[in-house]
Amino acid sequence: MTPPRVVLDTNCVVSALLFRHGRVAWMRRAWQGGRFTPLASRATVMELIHVLAYPKFGLSSDDREALLSNYLPWVETVSVSRFPHSLPTVDDPDDRMFLALALVARACALVTGDSDLLAVKNRLGGVEVMTPAEFADWLDGAGQCAIR
């Protein structure tokens, strides 16, 4: 069975990479173990690189490169040349890249803790929008993708 293809917002990825004992640390083990395939676009990877460089994390260039090496080899990259017309409206324009990626890639799910993204839960063309905890339950269950 093919692992579900999933969009993780930047906060989920950063938390999984930085906090080995945090509430989403399991995600790193899950993507590295092939339980799901994270999806990324140029925009989402650029944002991840930008966020990892925040001074509050105190990461050196080598640290950031090591963290990215724990994520990028497992990622399926998807070209998002323009946003689909069916993209739901969200308050934060920076969130649109995750919605667009989920739609263009025909992802099974978009995993986020962002309330703006969670607000479009039933308006993303069959893509499941869920919290990390909901995703854990979904993945432990059938983990069936609504989109084929």
N, C-alpha and C positions, 0 to 999 in steps of 0.2 A: 504494500500500500504506500502511495506517495505521501510524504509528510505534508501537513497543511502549510500553505504559504501565508505568512502573517506580516503585517506592518506593525512595528513597534515605534511608538513615539520616542523622541530623543530622551526624555526623562526616564523612560523604562530602560533604554539601552545603557545610559550613563549609570543608573542605579545598579543594574546587573553587573556592569563592569567594575565599578568602584567599590561597592559594598558587598564583600564576599559573604557576609553573614546577614545581609539585609533581607527585607521581605520579598524582593524579586531576584535574589541571587540565584535561585533555582533556574531562572530563565537562561542564564549562560550555559549551565549544564545541559539544559534541554535543547538549545539550538546546536551546541557542540555534539550532543548525542544523537542528532538527527530526528528529534521528536517533532520539530517544525523547522521551516525554512524562513528566516527573516528576509523581508524585502526592503530594498532601499533604492532611492533615486539619487541623482547627482545632488539635488537640493538637500535631501535628508542627510546624506553623508557629509556635505559641507557644513551643515548645522552641527552635526555631531563633533566634527573636528573643531569648530569654533567653540562649542560649549566645553569640551575637554581642556581648552586653553584658558578657561576662566581662572583668574588668580586665586579665587577661593579654594580651588582644588590643589593648588601648589604642585602641579605635575610638570616634570621636565619634558623636553621634547622626546627623550627616550621612553619615559613613562607613557606618554600619549601614544607613541608608536607601538609599544607593547600591548596597551589596552586595545588599540585598533586591530592588532594581530589576533586578538581573542574574539573578534567579531567579524571583520570583513571577509575572511576566508569562507565563512558559512553563509554569507549573504548572496541572494540572487538580485542582481541589479536590473532595474527596469527603467527604460527611457520614458520620461514624461515630458514631451515637447510642449504640451499646452494643457490647460485645465479643461476637463470635460464640462459641457454645458449643464449637465445634471448635478454639478457639485453643490451640495447644500451650503447655505450661508452660515458663516461663523463669525463671531466678534473679532477674533484675532486673525489677521490676514496670514500670519506665519503658520497657522494650523492648516491652512488650505493645502499645503504640499503633502500632508499625510493623507488627507481625503482623496486628493488627486491620485496619489500613488496607489491607494487601496482600490480605487475604481479602475484605473488604467491597467493595473496588474491583475485585476479580478481576484483579489486577495480573499482568503477565507475570513479573515478577521483583522480588525484594527484594535490594538491594545494600547490603552492610555489611562492615565489618571486625571487628565485634563477635563474639567467640567464642560467646556465649550465643545470639545469633541464628543464627549459622552452624551451631550444634548441632541446629537444627530443620530442617536442609536437606531432608530427605525426609518432613517431616510437616506441610507447609503447604498441603495441598489442591491440589496441582498448580502452586503458585507456586514458581518457581525461586529458591532462596536462594543468593547467590553473592558472592564477594569482588569488589572493583573490578577486579582483573586478570582474573578469570573473566568479568566483565561485558563488559570491553573485547573479549575474544576472542569472546564470544557475539554482541555487537553487530556485530563485524567479519565474523562468519560469517553464517549465515542469520538469526539473531535471531528465531527463530520462537517464538511464544507458545503455551504448552501449554494455556492457558485461553482459551476463546472465549466 
